[in-house]
């Protein structure tokens, strides 16, 4: 009886629980907090500056919160700031950017997804050579192709138009997107594809009924990459469009670098935040799916 009591009173042996505030944890979290503050500090300065009036900005307290919050700089950046000869703010550029973004994203992803699907499951003679050419195309510097594209767009009558820029973004987005879709579709079990073929399904039936429903994460990855790249583009926008069709980033540059009148830092900060709002919303709305897509096949060979 005594032996039984002694045995039951002994605590089971196991690994010693780690302390929540050990040296390694303090060092790790401290480093992460410092790095986060380093990267968030410019954003904080932009936000507080955009909410101040010019008299308060001239006092020189860059890091201090606004004593009196005003949204007038945001209103002026959106509808009144001058971007050259026009003084209608970023509103016109926002409309142009949306008209450029939507067809560019839809066309590039649609074409690249079909390319990746065909290269992974419907291999044809020369498919590997075609895939190699696409991969090489993803690493060619854009600057080397600026002038040839100008000539091409001029010859087909699209130079200076929104659809000319849509064509450029679609073509330059296809190589890397094709790589992503091809690697993702390769990771899908081949038995599903073979079973569909046995049941008599054809190319498009398998694509729409099997591949697309299983490829939501990689579609989200492609959308985030294209939205971010196209919306933030400045080089193609300033070269292949004209003032009436300038995207938002080109108009932002014209506002910030304006040398006429008083330098309104609060308006510049508000305009910068407005321009970066769309990619930021996309990231927050689909961040988990982005990670899933990367982990599920976007980096697999």
N, C-alpha and C positions, 0 to 999 in steps of 0.2 A: 504493500500500500504506500509505504514511504517512498519506495523507488518510483512508483507511478507518479506521485506528486512532484518529485524532483524533476522527472523528465518533462512533464507538462509545463513546468515553470521556466524552462530554458527557452529563450527567444531564438527563433530560426536565424541561422546565419545567412548573410547576403551582402551584396555590395553596399558600402557606406553611402547614404544619400548625399548628393552634392549640395553645398551651401548656395543659396540664391545670390549672395553677395561675395562670392569668391574673388580672388585677385584677377583671374582670367576673365570672369564675367564683367567685372568693373572696367577692365581695360578694353574689352570688346565693345561693350555698350557705350563707353565713353568716347571711343574712337568713332563709332557710328554716329553719335550725336554731334560730335565736332564736324565731321564731314558733311552731315546733313545741314548744319547751320551754315557752313561755308557755301554750299550750293543754294540754300534758300535765302541767304542774305540779299543777293541782288534782286530776287523776286519781291522780297519785303520792301526794299527801297523803291522799286517801281510802283508797287501798290500804294504805299503811303504818299509818294510824290504825286501820283495821279489824283489823289483826293485832297490836295492842298491848293490854295490859291497862290498866285505869283508873289504877292507881298510876303507870305509866310516862307516861300521857297528862298527868297532873297535873304532871309535871316540866317541861312546857312546850316540849319539843323537838319542834316540829311536823314539821320536815323530816327529822329523823333516822330511820334505819331502826329497826325494833323490836329491842330487845336480847334479847327472848325472844318468839318467835312463838307466838301462840295463836289457835286457830280458835273459841274459845268465843263471841266476839261474833257470828260467822256462824251458829252453831248457835242462839243466843238470838234473833237477828233472824228466823230461819226458823221456829222452832217455839215460842218462849217469850215474845217481846216482846208487850206489851199494846197493842192498837189500839182502845182504848175499854174496853168492859166485857169484851171477850174477850182472853185472853192466850195465843193460839195462834200468834202471829207472822204472818209473811207467807204461810204455807203455804195458808191458806184463800183469801186474796186471789189467790194464783197460780192456784189451781184456777178461781176465778171469772173471772180474766182470760183463761185459755185457753178457757173455755166461751163467753166473749164474742167472743174474737178469731177463732176458727176459722170459725164460721158467718158472721160479719160479712165476713171477707175473701173467703170462697167466694162468698157471695151478691152482694156488690158487684162483684167482678171478673167473675163470670158474666154479670150483667145489663149491666154497662158494656161488656164485650167484644162482646156481641150488639148493643148500641146502636151502638157504633162501627163494627161490620161493616155493619149496615144503613144507617147514614148515609153510608158511603163507597161502597158498591156497589149498594144497593137503594134508591135515593132515591125517596121518595114525595112526594105533594103536601103542602107545608108542612114538609118535612124541615129546610130551612134555618132556618125559624122555630123549630122544636123544638130545633135545635142551639143557636141563639142564646139561648133561654131557659135551656138547661142551662149555658151558659157564664156567663150572668148569675148563675145560682144558685151557681156556684163562688165568687163574690166577695161574696156577701151575708154580713155579719158574723153569726157564730153567736149572739151575745148577743141580737140582735133577735128570734130565733125560739125562745128558751128557753121562754117562758111558753106560746105557742101549742102547742108540742110537748107540754108538760105536760098541757094540756087534752085534746089528741088521744089521748095514751097513757092518760089516765084514762078517757076515754069508751070505748076499746076494751079496757079491762081489763088493760093491760100496764104501767101505771105501777109502778115499783119492782121490776120483774122483769128478768131477764137478757135475755129475748127483746125487751123494750121497748127496751133499750139496743142490741141487735143491729139492730133496725129503724132506729134513729136513725143509727148508724154506716153502715149500708148506704145510706140515702138521702143522707147528706151526702158519701159517697165517690163517688157516681155521676157528678156533673158533671165533675170533673177527670179521672176515669178514662175517661169517655166521650171526652173531648177527646184523651187519649193514644192510645186504641185507634183512634179515627177517623183521626188523623193517621198512625198507623203503617200501618193497612190501606190508606190512600190511597197510601202510598209503594210498596206491592207492585205489580208490573207488572199493568196492567189486562188484558193479553193472557191471563194465567192464568185470570182470572175469566171472560172471554169464551169461552175454549176449554172450560172446564168447563160453561158454559151450553149450548154447541153439542153437547157430549156428553150432554146431558140431565140434568145434575146440578141439584138444586134448592137452596133456601135453606140448609137444615140440612146437606145433604151437602157443599156447598162450604165451609161454616163448619167442620165437624168434620174433613174430609179434606184441605183445602187451607189454610185460613186459620190454624187453630190450630197445625198443625205448623210453620208459618213464623213464628209470632209468639211463640216462646219468650222472646226478649229483652224484649219489652214486657210480657209476663206477669210476668217477674221484677221489672221496674220497678214494676208495679202492686202486686205482693206486698210489696215493700220499703216503698213509700209507705204502704200500708194497715196493715201490721204495725206500722210505726213510729208512725203517727198514732193508731191504736186502742190499742196497748199503752201509749203515753205519755199518753193522754188522762186528764185529771183532772176537767175541768168537767162533761162529760156524765155521768161515773161518779158524781160526788157528788150530782148533781141527780136523775138518772133511776133510781137504784138505792137500796136500803136497806142498813143495816149487814150483814145476812146475805148480801147479794150484791155488796158493795163490791169493785171491782177492786183490783189490787195497788197502784196509784198512790195511791188514797184511803187505803188502810191504811198506806202509807209516810208520808203526811202526818200521820196520827194518831200514828204512832210518833215521828216527828221533833219534832212540836209538843206532845208530851205534857208537862204541867207538874207531874206528880206524881213524887215521889221524886228520885233523882239523875239528872242529865243524862248519859246514857251515849253519848259521842260515838263510841266504837268500834262500838257496836251500830247507831247511826244511819248511819254510813258503810257498814257491811256491808249494811244493809237497802237503802241507795241503790244499791249495786253489784249486789245481787241483782235489784232491780227493773229495772235497765237492761241486764241480761245478755242477754235475748232479742233485742232489736233489734241489739245488738252482734254476736251470733252470726250473725244473718241477713245483716248487712252483710259480714262477713268471708267467709261461705260463698258469697255470690252477687255480690260486688263487680264482677267482670269482666263478668258478664252485665248488670248494671245499667248500666255504661258503654256496652255494646253497644246496649242498648235505647234509651238516650237519644240516641246518635249515629245510630241506624238509622232513627229516625222519630218519636221522641217530641217533638221540637221542630220538626218540619216542618209547614208549612201546606198 
